[in-house]
Structure formats: C-alpha cells, structure tokens
Amino acid sequence: MPVERAAAQQSETVRLRIDFRLGGTLFDPFEVRQVEIRDPAGVILETIPMGSIVQDGVGLYRVDHAIAAAAEIDNHFDRWYSTQVSGATEKQFSLKFYVLPAMTGGAGSSPYLTAAESASYLPEDTALTTGEIAGLVALMQEQVEAVTGDIFQPVTMARVFDGNGEVYLPFDRPLAEITKLEYLDGASWSDVGIDNVRIKRSGRGIVLGNAVSYSRFPSRTRRFLDQTLGFGGCGAFPAGSMNVRITGVWGRWTEVPLQIKAAVGTLVKYAAQCDNPTGLGSNPYSGESIPNDRSFTLRQILRNVSVDNLTGYPDVDAILVRFRAVTARVVTVI
C-alpha cells in the first residue's frame, strides 16, 4: 500500500496528492497534463502522463511514485503541469516530499509502542490508518535512539571495535550475552572462541582469562605478562584499528522504559500534525494541503535531530537527555 508523502522512504511507493483551488474552493482544471518527479538537484526521475493521474473528487488529484532503494536522502519534488481553463497559459505547481532512509521499525525486534498505545496519543477521529501510525512509530523510535544514543530493547548484532592491546576491552553500550569473538587476520575474520571470555558486571566491557585477579598491575605490566608469558591463559586483545568483532545481545533494557514510550508517543502526536497554524482545519491529521504550503511537522523533527541532536520539543527532550548514553571511543556498527 502506498505511503503518504510525509512517510516517504527508500524502496517505498509514495502517494503524492494535490488540491486545486480557486478562491479557496476546490475546482477541476481544464487539463492536468503531466507530473514530473525530480531529485534534489532537479533531475527528472519520472514523468507521469495524464492517463496515470487519478482524480479522487473535485479538485483532488494524486499519483503514485516508486522511490528507488538508492534514492538520495533529501527533498524530492513533484511538479504538476495544469491549465486552469481552455486557452489559458499552462502553469506549473511544485510540491516536495522528503525521502527518508529505508527502515524496518527501529533497531530492536519490535516497536516501542503497540498499536493500542500509539492510538492513545492521537485524537479519536484521526484519519491516519493503522499502517501510517505504525510507520510514524518506527520513524519516531529512530529519532529517540538517535538523540539518546541508546537502544531500549535487547538486540542481536555484530559490532567492530579497536583492539587496545590489553586484556580488558571497554564498550559504550552494555553487552548482555556474547555469542562470538573474532579477530581480523589480514582480510578475513578468525573466530577465537568465547570459552575464556567474561562480561564485566556492568556489561560495558569484556575480560580475557583471569585478568581481574591481577588488575592491580599497571597496564604495561599486564600487557607484558599476557603477550610474553601467556599469563591469564588467553593473551590480550590485539592492538589495531577496527580489528575486534563481537557478536552478541546488546542493550541494558529488557523492557522499554515507560518514559521512552511516552517520548515516542508524544513525538508521534507532534509528527502527524500540520505545521501551518493558520489552516489546521477540523482534523489536523487528515493530510496535506497545497494552499500556504502546508506540510507535516515530521520533517521539522527530523531536521532538528540531524542538526541539534534534539527533537525541538521541550517535553520530549527533557526525557531523552536523561537517557543519553556516554559517547564511546571504540565503536562502529556493522
């Protein structure tokens, strides 16, 4: 099913709508000849002819556009060519839609909010479909994770770190369970086993062998003992850049905190609202309108997070800053 322009993302089909009005009243132009889809640089990606333009009612028209998997993450444009009355000069109307990265519902295994929980943040008469609400939850979940630098569900993934030449390797994010430890050997990864690997009580690092028992020694001494005498039984993490890969279950949260649920739900409410305060109408969740270039605040939230690392809404940001993770010195996710 096509998504609305506010939820456009890579590999999706987006439904692009336009309202034609004359003096504030919907009307049908003499002709709507074609629609051009253009990329951020203005290059034409697709030309949709008159025969493929769908009319839903007086003055209400739409087209569907399949967004490429590699589409640029930026504003794209739909340019409509129409003639108001017979013999008049053809006019062009350009609208925009922001292409988002392809998403699968956040980094965790399930959404932070259920359908019922999500609906509680929206008006009872909302025109959003269940699929559109689920899409907004996924988008806002990603923004919460971007602002906090944390994932609020256990998630299985492989992460690559810089080896430090020591028996203890610290992390930025807690590790609940390790399933594989690999070292980079030339151009390939070598599985070194996990029999002698222990996770620190905090979850923010792993130790080789019995390193804890001689942690009182300076790091240089420990490194010498491990690398030359094999003290501890399994050496040290090899020093290098992006040469240690750890696969396991990451995250310190077994359940999504209630505050995070509230933050996602509140962002869903804000993201679905139109950003034209003078023309909200009776139902601000129903869709976009061309007069005054109305658009959803979703785009502004995404822009705020990318620029300021905050959503721009104090009631949400007051929650998220308390959950912000410590920035790490080690880390790349693959």
C-alpha positions, 0 to 999 in steps of 0.5 A: 500500500502506498505511503503518504508523502510525509512517510516517504522512504527508500524502496517505498511507493509514495502517494503524492496528492494535490488540491486545486483551488480557486478562491479557496474552493476546490475546482477541476482544471481544464487539463492536468497534463503531466507530473514530473518527479525530480531529485534534489538537484532537479533531475527528472526521475519520472514523468507521469502522463495524464492517463496515470493521474487519478482524480479522487473528487473535485479538485483532488488529484494524486499519483503514485511514485516508486522511490528507488532503494538508492534514492538520495536522502533529501527533498524530492519534488513533484511538479504538476503541469495544469491549465486552469481553463481552455486557452489559458497559459499552462502553469506549473505547481511544485510540491516536495516530499522528503525521502527518508532512509529505508527502515524496518521499525527501529533497531530492536525486534519490535516497536516501542509502542503497540498499536493500542498505545500509539492510538492513545496519543492521537485524537479519536477521529484521526484519519491516519490508518493503522499502517501510517501510525505504525510507520510514524512509530518506527520513524519516531523510535529512530529519532529517540535512539538517535538523540539518546544514543541508546537502544531500549530493547535487547538486540542481536548484532555484530559490532567492530571495535579497536583492539587496545592491546590489553586484556580488558576491552571497554564498550559504550553500550552494555553487552548482555550475552556474547555469542562470538569473538573474532579477530581480523587476520589480514582480510578475513575474520578468525573466530577465537572462541568465547570459552575464556571470555567474561562480561564485566558486571556492568556489561560495558566491557569484556575480560580475557582469562583471569585478568581481574585477579591481577588488575592491580598491575599497571597496564604495561605490566599486564600487557607484558605478562599476557603477550610474553608469558601467556599469563591469564591463559588467553593473551590480550586483545590485539592492538589495531584499528577496527580489528575486534568483532563481537557478536552478541545481545546488546542493550541494558533494557529488557523492557522499554522504559515507560518514559521512552514510550511516552517520548515516542508517543508524544513525538508521534502526536507532534509528527502527524500534525500540520505545521501551518497554524493558520489552516489546521482545519477540523482534523489536523491529521487528515493530510496535506494541503497545497494552499500556504504550503502546508506540510507535516511537522515530521520533517521539522523533527527530523531536521532538528535531530540531524542538526541539534541532536534534539527533537525541538520539543521541550517535553520530549527532550527533557526525557531523552537527555536523561537517557543519553548514553556516554559517547564511546571511543571504540565503536562502529556498527556493522 
